Amino acid sequence: MNKLTVVAAVRNQIEYNRLFLDTLEKYSEGPYELIVVDNGSDDGSTGLFREHGAIVLRNEENHCYGCSQNQGIARASTGYIACLNNDLCLSPAWDARLIEHMEAYGLDAISPCGIETMESERATRASMRKWRWINCLQRLRMAMGVPYRMSDLRTLVRLMYGNWEEFTEKRHRQFKDFLYPGISGNAVLVRRSAFDRIGLWSADVGASDWDFQLRLVKRQAEKGDIRPSMVAGDVFVHHFIRATVRTVHTKSWCSHRLRGIKEAYPDRDLVYLDKPAISLVIAFPGPEGNTPERLFDALSGQTMTDFEIVVVDSEYDRAIARCIERWNGRFRYPIARVRPGGSGARDRESLAMAVDRARSGYLCFMEGDQPPPRTFLEDHFRARRVGAVVKSGNAWSLFKGDIYRLRGGRIGRHDLSERDGGLLEECERSGIKVRKIKVGDPPAFGAPLDKGGYKDGER
């Protein structure tokens, strides 16, 4: 019985379609149904997909991405739906690995990693720069109408990565269970139940993938019954990028106008589109000794301002709730509050909920009884490295992907403070290094914050 439906929209580009079909059939581990929305192809692509057993939904004109994908989803018969571009080169066991992550961590949507969504901004820039040089010949071919074959596309992949299977398997080992927030419109696997909750792809918004992620994040923040999309760093696919758009005569014949995402949403919702550079998770163990007012005051003077606050309050303290209400709107992002039913704000369940709620790919954990130094977040962010925990005093920070490496997406059973070395041991077992740093002195109680420091963008 099929567990997965693959939906792909195409318009010509038969050689890309051949490579897509070849890697789909060769590297898919489980059974699937393939639904192809053919938007007026006239180069033999329609027959090619039918020969390979696909359900082909034929349109005489070229429809937009949202309408095409929704047309295919309406015919899907499975609980998992993979919305894929046809200019992809898939990798071994891509389907099984993505579904395994979704089921293990209760995810509603997930994308594989690719050159546009690498594990860090630096890696993404380097990959895109390399691909632009390698792909310049193909762009020239397409611009001049010079014929090319599937073998030419494979050559580009080989120049980019060497042996494709060896490269993707090496990444799978290197980034095993490394998940981080994000979405890639060229390849996203979605639970049908997620479509039922927030709706299908928006047909009237140009950036359909970002629109979908915005709705996921907004739903999580408001109702908490869904999870935003993650990127799996250990599942890699290659995207040739805008192969169909670069050809002539690809104008969409949809009757509706495509709006920009900033035109489609009010400003209060666009905040869900922005991803904080860092999520600060603050644990309040109980009402006694809490100082949220002083803490938030100190955080308002941080030299780094691109952060969100996630408060873990297992005691349901009304004073903390009132303080959050007063301070909401003073930071760049809304203050999130996690209220687990566990035995403490630093137990396994509490921290797992905070990790799920955090929107950034880099997380910092601290206790709520001590205001941090002004350069606290900046120092932690500058010291970040994939595969490393940054430690200063009783505070810790690390990539969200590395958290998923620690015992299946949990921080662990142990206290985050220096009083317990359990987290250090857990990191060592997972191959995650610990980097100790020193940050500036915290502000004195009652002392006004020094306003002479720089803010983001002022350097």
Rosetta blueprint (number, residue, H / E / L):
1 M L
2 N L
3 K L
4 L E
5 T E
6 V E
7 V E
8 A E
9 A E
10 V E
11 R L
12 N L
13 Q L
14 I H
15 E H
16 Y H
17 N H
18 R H
19 L H
20 F H
21 L H
22 D H
23 T H
24 L H
25 E H
26 K H
27 Y H
28 S L
29 E L
30 G L
31 P L
32 Y E
33 E E
34 L E
35 I E
36 V E
37 V E
38 D E
39 N E
40 G L
41 S L
42 D L
43 D L
44 G L
45 S H
46 T H
47 G H
48 L H
49 F H
50 R H
51 E H
52 H L
53 G L
54 A L
55 I E
56 V E
57 L E
58 R E
59 N E
60 E L
61 E L
62 N L
63 H L
64 C L
65 Y H
66 G H
67 C H
68 S H
69 Q H
70 N H
71 Q H
72 G H
73 I H
74 A H
75 R H
76 A L
77 S L
78 T L
79 G L
80 Y E
81 I E
82 A E
83 C E
84 L E
85 N L
86 N L
87 D L
88 L E
89 C E
90 L L
91 S L
92 P L
93 A L
94 W H
95 D H
96 A H
97 R H
98 L H
99 I H
100 E H
101 H H
102 M H
103 E H
104 A H
105 Y H
106 G L
107 L L
108 D L
109 A E
110 I E
111 S E
112 P E
113 C E
114 G L
115 I L
116 E L
117 T L
118 M L
119 E L
120 S L
121 E H
122 R H
123 A H
124 T H
125 R H
126 A H
127 S H
128 M H
129 R H
130 K H
131 W H
132 R H
133 W H
134 I H
135 N L
136 C H
137 L H
138 Q H
139 R H
140 L H
141 R H
142 M H
143 A H
144 M H
145 G L
146 V L
147 P L
148 Y L
149 R L
150 M H
151 S H
152 D H
153 L H
154 R H
155 T H
156 L H
157 V H
158 R H
159 L H
160 M H
161 Y H
162 G L
163 N L
164 W H
165 E H
166 E H
167 F H
168 T H
169 E H
170 K H
171 R H
172 H H
173 R H
174 Q H
175 F L
176 K L
177 D L
178 F L
179 L E
180 Y E
181 P E
182 G L
183 I L
184 S L
185 G L
186 N L
187 A E
188 V E
189 L E
190 V E
191 R E
192 R H
193 S H
194 A H
195 F H
196 D H
197 R H
198 I H
199 G L
200 L L
201 W L
202 S L
203 A L
204 D L
205 V E
206 G L
207 A L
208 S H
209 D H
210 W H
211 D H
212 F H
213 Q H
214 L H
215 R H
216 L H
217 V H
218 K H
219 R H
220 Q H
221 A H
222 E H
223 K L
224 G L
225 D L
226 I L
227 R L
228 P L
229 S L
230 M E
231 V E
232 A E
233 G E
234 D E
235 V E
236 F E
237 V L
238 H E
239 H E
240 F L
241 I L
242 R L
243 A L
244 T L
245 V L
246 R L
247 T L
248 V L
249 H L
250 T L
251 K L
252 S L
253 W L
254 C L
255 S L
256 H L
257 R L
258 L L
259 R E
260 G L
261 I H
262 K H
263 E H
264 A H
265 Y L
266 P L
267 D H
268 R H
269 D H
270 L H
271 V L
272 Y L
273 L L
274 D L
275 K L
276 P L
277 A L
278 I E
279 S E
280 L E
281 V E
282 I E
283 A E
284 F E
285 P L
286 G L
287 P L
288 E L
289 G L
290 N L
291 T L
292 P H
293 E H
294 R H
295 L H
296 F H
297 D H
298 A H
299 L H
300 S L
301 G L
302 Q L
303 T L
304 M L
305 T L
306 D L
307 F E
308 E E
309 I E
310 V E
311 V E
312 V E
313 D E
314 S L
315 E L
316 Y L
317 D L
318 R H
319 A H
320 I H
321 A H
322 R H
323 C H
324 I H
325 E H
326 R H
327 W H
328 N L
329 G L
330 R L
331 F L
332 R L
333 Y L
334 P L
335 I L
336 A E
337 R E
338 V E
339 R L
340 P L
341 G L
342 G L
343 S L
344 G L
345 A L
346 R L
347 D L
348 R H
349 E H
350 S H
351 L H
352 A H
353 M H
354 A H
355 V H
356 D H
357 R H
358 A L
359 R L
360 S L
361 G L
362 Y E
363 L E
364 C E
365 F E
366 M E
367 E E
368 G L
369 D L
370 Q L
371 P L
372 P L
373 P L
374 R L
375 T L
376 F H
377 L H
378 E H
379 D H
380 H H
381 F H
382 R H
383 A L
384 R L
385 R L
386 V L
387 G L
388 A E
389 V E
390 V E
391 K E
392 S E
393 G L
394 N L
395 A E
396 W E
397 S E
398 L E
399 F E
400 K H
401 G H
402 D H
403 I H
404 Y H
405 R H
406 L L
407 R L
408 G L
409 G L
410 R L
411 I L
412 G L
413 R L
414 H L
415 D L
416 L L
417 S L
418 E L
419 R L
420 D L
421 G L
422 G H
423 L H
424 L H
425 E H
426 E H
427 C H
428 E H
429 R H
430 S L
431 G L
432 I L
433 K E
434 V E
435 R E
436 K E
437 I L
438 K L
439 V L
440 G L
441 D L
442 P L
443 P L
444 A L
445 F L
446 G L
447 A L
448 P L
449 L L
450 D L
451 K L
452 G L
453 G L
454 Y L
455 K L
456 D L
457 G L
458 E L
459 R L
